[in-house]
Amino acid sequence: MTSLDARMACREGLVAPTAGMAPGFTQCNMISLPKDWAWDFLLYAQRNPKACPVLDVTEAGRFDTVLAEGADLRRDLPLYRVWRDGRLAEEVPDATSAWAEHPDLVTFLIGCSFTFETPLQQAGIEVRHIAQGCNVPMYATNRACRPAGRMHGPMVVSMRPIPADRVADAATITGRYPAVHGAPVHVGDPASLGIANLSRPDFGDAVKVREGEIPVFWACGVTPQAAVMASGVPFAITHAPGHMFVTDIPDTRWQV
């Protein structure tokens, strides 16, 4: 599946997590906010670049992006979330109607850790949620992001079980991709992040952690959704966790 194939499949109604879809192409988290909130969020992202690495920002009212020719951000993700007053109002496979409620929406496309999963696999490190055919597990943590204006909230992390003898390799590989969250923010004890039970993620699906494996945590682009909830943002449209926007940009663009 090419990146264009992935977007067209979503536009035609495919609803599925995008991990492993169109390997080799950058995937993005998305959040669209009324123009009145866009500056607060831009400052929030600038102050929290590990969790919110911005790859593109649209002009108010636009739903195209330089990251994918001909894309329509209202229709080319597999599943959207619509937020009202900081609460999840609905999940929809097409956000065109919700988008029409606010013609001044500014959309932020944020780097996603799915982008560095292909290099992990190429190095012989299994990505468990892809192997299990499910969504990546994500957890709200006890680490507060630096606030900005009206925006505040906790960091969200994604977790991948890594064999103990490959943790350093995983950190090195992912550290080469700072634009898509980069190296892990934590290795080992989930309780240190305020995570009580790995089998009960706040977003996504639980995956098996086998004997000899260590849970490794990366900053996650669902962090903006946690900020929407904590800040009581009056209106927002986001991707559903794990259901990303697939761009035409090769993963290697972000490698340093």
MOMOFEN-V37158 format. One line per field, one symbol per residue. ss: DSSP state (H for helix, E for strand, L for the rest). phi: phi as a letter, one per 30 degrees, with the letter a starting at -180 (. if undefined). burial: I if it has 9 or more other C-alpha atoms within 8 Angstrom, else O. A space follows every 10 residues. Layout:
# MOMOFEN-V37158
ss=???
phi=???
burial=???
This chain:
# MOMOFEN-V37158
ss=LLHHHHHHHH HLLLLLLLLL LLLLEEEEEE EEELHHHHHH HHHHHHHLLL LLLEEEELLL LLLLELLELL LLLLLLLLLE EEEELLEEEE EELLLHHHHH LLLLLEEEEE ELHHHHHHHH HHLLLLLHHH HHLLLLEEEE EEEELLLELL ELLEEEEEEE EEEHHHHHHH HHHHHLLHHH LLLLLEELLH HHHLLLLLLL LLELLLLLLL LLEEEEEEEL LLHHHHHHHH HLLLEEEEEL LLLLEEEEEE HHHHLL
phi=.dddeddddd dcjdbaecei dhejcdcbdb bcbeedcdde dededddbdd dbddcabdde icbcaddadi dbddbccdac cccbhibdca cbdbcedddd dbdcdccccc ebdedcdded dddicdcddd ddibdddbbd cccddddahd calddcbcbb dbeedcdddd ddddddbddb jidecabjed ddcicdaddb ddbibdbdcd eicbdccceb ddeedddedd ciedaabbdd eiccccccdd edecdc
burial=OOIOOIIIII IOOOIOIOII OIOIIIIIII IIIIIOOIOI IOIIIIIIII IIIIIIIIOI IIIIIOOIOO IOIIIIIIII IIIIIIIIOO IIIIIOOIIO OOOOIIIIII IIIIIIIIOI IOOOIOIIII OOOIIIIIII IOOIIOIIOO IIIIIIIIII IIIOOIIOOI IIIIIIIIII IIIIOOIOOI OOIOIOOOOO IOOIIIIOOO OOIIIIIIII IIIIIIIIII IIIOIIIIII OIIIIIIIIO IOOIOO
